[in-house]
Amino acid sequence: MEQPQRRRYHYINLPHANTVLNRIVRWLGAQEDPARLGATPLPDLLAELDRSLRPFVEDPPEETALPAADSAAALARLLVEEIEKAAYCGDRLGQCVRNLFECLGLPEEGAELSLRCGERPDSPLRP
C-alpha cells in the first residue's frame, strides 16, 4: 500500500465516526421544525451513513478501514450538500462535520466542509 494511504489509516477511527454522526443526527433533530428535516433527503442519508458505520465497534484492519472510510466520506459529502440546501447552519454542526471527516482520515477536507455547515472560521477548536 502506498505511504499516503498507510499514513491516513492511522487517523481513521470508524467507531468514533459513528459517535460523531449521532451528534449530527441529534443536532439536526433538535431544530425548531422537525417536518422541515423530513422534507429533505437528510434522514435517508443519515440512515445510510449510520448503516455504513455502525458495524465498526472496533477499528478494523487497514484493508477494511480504508474502503469503508472512503465509502462513508462519499456519503458525508452528500450530507454536507443537503445540509447546505436545507439551510441548516451552526458552529456546533460545522464542528461535528469537521470531526466526522477527521475520523475518516480526511482532516483537510473536513476543515473546508465544516465552514459550509456553519463552523466559525475563528473557532478555537479549528486546527
Secondary structure as GFF3:
##gff-version 3
##sequence-region A 1 127
A	DSSP	alpha_helix	3	9	.	.	.	ID=ss1
A	DSSP	alpha_helix	14	29	.	.	.	ID=ss2
A	DSSP	alpha_helix	34	38	.	.	.	ID=ss3
A	DSSP	alpha_helix	42	53	.	.	.	ID=ss4
A	DSSP	alpha_helix	62	85	.	.	.	ID=ss5
A	DSSP	alpha_helix	91	103	.	.	.	ID=ss6
A	DSSP	alpha_helix	107	116	.	.	.	ID=ss7
###
